[in-house]
Amino acid sequence: MSKQLRKQSYRPITDGLAVSDVSHGFDDSDVLEAVSLSVQQGETLAVIGPSGTGKTTLLRLLALFDRPDAGTVQLHDDDLWALSERERLDTRRQIGMVFQEANLFDTTVRQNVSYGLRVRRSWRDRFKGWLPGVGSEKTNPAITDALAVVGLADAAEQQASSLSGGEAQRVALARTLAYEPDYLLLDEPTSDLDPRNTALIEEAVDTTRAQGRGVVIATHDMHQAERIADRVAVMLDGRIIELGPTERVFDHPDDPRARKFIDGELVY
């Protein structure tokens, strides 16, 4: 999908998934410091920056895997870590994350994708799924639709062990898409993939965004950020040093360090 078409259909809502003034670290080492950003449904936000600058940590905070040392993680203005554990679990079902490594199970593609549906359902719904005659993986449209989005509609019965690295990553993405999260977080999803698989994942991201989901993608590939993102955040030393519309950030960044990073002059 062209950038022009994305811009024409871009209609973000006024609230979304956000971190506000968050700081976080490990083993007495600061990783993030006073970071604030948000993603709205119907947009793709790319987070770029050198390795080790905190991109993965930021995604983990947004996904509620880790609690920030300071600051807040919010969804629609709710402080998520102020909610009860049950309320926070319900919120986590609205957020999906795809990691750099696919980590598939040694079974079929269909069963791998269905796993995401099972673990995100309530215990009551899971119990219903165990009853004979109640639901079927083979007829579940969510699984079929998710595999179609990533270009693997004909691979449902294929063994995951027979997939290429790029195909496995697309299955991992389909596994997350199947339970239809409102927000999708991707951590270097095309790292070391060939151009074809990279293009298919980028097309899936565009489709996901067009369906009204908010997408945050951490990537080393600045050309990828230019292709698929509505907005770009540049991270350096655990801080956001530049944030804005993609075209402005790449053509006229305010921070000279962002300009050097984009031009390949800032090397870590």
Salt bridges, closest charged atoms under 4 A:
ASP15 OD2 - HIS76 ND1 3.33
GLU33 OE2 - ARG239 NH2 2.88
GLU43 OE2 - ARG231 NH2 2.80
ASP66 OD2 - ARG60 NE 2.80
ASP69 OD1 - HIS24 ND1 3.47
ASP90 OD1 - ARG93 NH1 2.96
GLU137 OE2 - ARG118 NH1 2.89
GLU157 OE2 - ARG110 NE 2.68
GLU188 OE2 - HIS220 NE2 3.18
GLU202 OE2 - ARG227 NH2 2.61
ASP221 OD2 - ARG227 NH2 3.91
GLU226 OE1 - HIS223 ND1 3.71
ASP230 OD1 - LYS7 NZ 3.80
ASP230 OD2 - ARG209 NE 2.82
GLU242 OE2 - ARG248 NH1 2.98
ASP254 OD2 - ARG248 NH1 3.44
ASP255 OD2 - ARG257 NH2 2.79
ASP263 OD2 - ARG259 NE 3.11
